[in-house]
Amino acid sequence: MAGSKPNFEVSLTKLEKIVEQLETEELGLEESLRLFEEGIKVSKKCEESLKSAELKVKKLLEDGKTLVNFDQDQSNSE
């Protein structure tokens, strides 16, 4: 799966590690800002994944009989 987008769990783990570093390590200002910026980017990816999952659930609940190609929906939104 090289080159594919990281999934939610991978992104969340990365975000947790960043938060842990910021909370526990003695970091300089530049490194702290770099990690903070990276954390913001990762958190936005997590939020997008959650919103996408919520949309899928809503579509399934609207009509449990109709099959929807979710991969096609994602490619249209990018």
Backbone hydrogen bonds, N-H to C=O, Kabsch-Sander energy under -0.5 kcal/mol:
donor,donor_aa,acceptor,acceptor_aa,energy
4,S,1,M,-1.8
11,S,7,N,-2.4
12,L,8,F,-2.9
13,T,9,E,-2.3
14,K,10,V,-2.2
15,L,11,S,-2.5
16,E,12,L,-2.5
17,K,13,T,-2.1
18,I,14,K,-2.1
19,V,15,L,-2.5
20,E,16,E,-2.4
21,Q,17,K,-2.4
22,L,18,I,-2.4
23,E,19,V,-2.1
24,T,20,E,-2.4
25,E,21,Q,-2.2
27,L,25,E,-1.2
32,S,28,G,-2.5
33,L,29,L,-2.5
34,R,30,E,-2.3
35,L,31,E,-2.6
36,F,32,S,-2.5
37,E,33,L,-2.6
38,E,34,R,-2.4
39,G,35,L,-2.7
40,I,36,F,-2.2
41,K,37,E,-2.0
42,V,38,E,-2.5
43,S,39,G,-2.6
44,K,40,I,-1.9
45,K,41,K,-1.7
46,C,42,V,-2.3
47,E,43,S,-2.3
48,E,44,K,-2.3
49,S,45,K,-2.2
50,L,46,C,-2.4
51,K,47,E,-2.5
52,S,48,E,-2.3
53,A,49,S,-2.3
54,E,50,L,-2.5
55,L,51,K,-2.2
56,K,52,S,-2.1
57,V,53,A,-2.3
58,K,54,E,-2.4
59,K,55,L,-2.4
60,L,56,K,-2.2
61,L,57,V,-2.3
62,E,58,K,-1.9
63,D,59,K,-1.3
66,T,63,D,-0.9
70,F,68,V,-1.2
73,D,69,N,-1.3
74,Q,70,F,-2.2
75,S,71,D,-1.9
76,N,72,Q,-1.6
77,S,73,D,-1.2
78,E,74,Q,-0.7
